Amino acid sequence: MQNHRLVLPQHLNHYGFLFGGYLLMWVDEMAWLAASHDYPDCKFVTVGMDAVEFKKSVREGSILEFTADKIRQGETSVTYSVIVRRDDEEIFSTAVTLVRVDSEGEKQCLPI
């Protein structure tokens, strides 16, 4: 799955660079979108990201490309590799694991 995001002034810190928290939120959202697309009618919550290392800084006006690919499926969880690029240059990547939950927040098995 692929998506894009425009970096706007409200996403910047006081030095004029993208706040890392916004990037992490968008990465989390991208993984959730991919899981929700792959498993319709399932509820997911994020349980972890493998690593957080910002490889390049990002300025206002940048268009970021997000790509999510499923890399692992367990009984109740699924993991996606999420890569963020700007102009074909990788600026961030991580693996995001989500778990399927019911309305009470309890783990549920993924459909086969």
N, C-alpha and C positions, 0 to 999 in steps of 0.2 A: 504494500500500500504506500502511496506517496501523497504528500501534501506540501503546501508552501505557507510561509508566514512573512509578512512585512514588518520590519523593526521600526516602530514609531517612537516619537520623543518620550512618551510616557513609559516606555520600556527601558529607558536609560538611567544609569546612576549619575551621580554628581560629577563624574569625570567624562561623561559622554559615551560610555560603553554600555552594552547590554547587561542588565542585571542577570546574574547566573540563575537566579530563582525563576525568572520568566522562561529561560531556556529549559530548565528542568520541568517546569509545568507543561510546556509544549511537548516535550519528549514523553512525559507521562500520558498526556492526552492522546498523542499519536499511537502509543501502545494500546491504550484503551479502545481507541477507534478500530484498530486492526483486530483486536480480540472480539469486539462487539460485531464486527463484520464477519469474522470467521465463525462465531458462535452466536447467531441471532437468538434473542429472547433470554440470554444469560446475563446475569449481573456480575460485574467484576470489580475488585478493588486491587490496588497495587500493594504488593508486599515487599518489593525491593528493586534496587538498581545495583548492578554489579560494580560499577566504578563511576566516579565523577571526576573528570579531568577536562578542563576547558583548554583546547589546543590552540585556538586563535581568538583574538578579540573581535567584537562585532560592533559596528557603528550604525547610527540611524540611517534608514533608507535601504539597508541590506535586505535582500530577499533570500530567506533561508529555505532550503529544500529538505524535507524530512522523509526518510524511507524506513518502513518497518517491515521486517521479515520474520516469520515464525521460525524459531530455532529449536524449540523443545516443547513437548507436551507431556504433562504428568497426568495423574488421576484427577486432581482438582485444580491444577495450575497450568499456565502456559507462559512461555518466555519468548519475547520478541527482541531481535537486534534492531536498535534504532540508530540510524546514522543521520547526522545533520551536516549539510554541505552549503557552501556559499561559492558560487561561480566554480563548481566542480572541485572545490577544495574542501576536504573534511575538516570541520571545526569541532565536532563532538561526536562521540559514539558511546553507547552503553547497551547492556542487556536489561530489559525491564520484565519482571515477573509479576503476573497478576493471578489472583485466585478467584474462582467462581464461588459466590456466596448466595444464600437465600435471603429472604426479607428480614430475617433475624441476625444476619451477619455470620451465619455458620457456613463452613465449607460445604460445597456440593461437588459431586463428580461431574466432570465435563461430559457432554454427549459424545458418543462414538461416531 
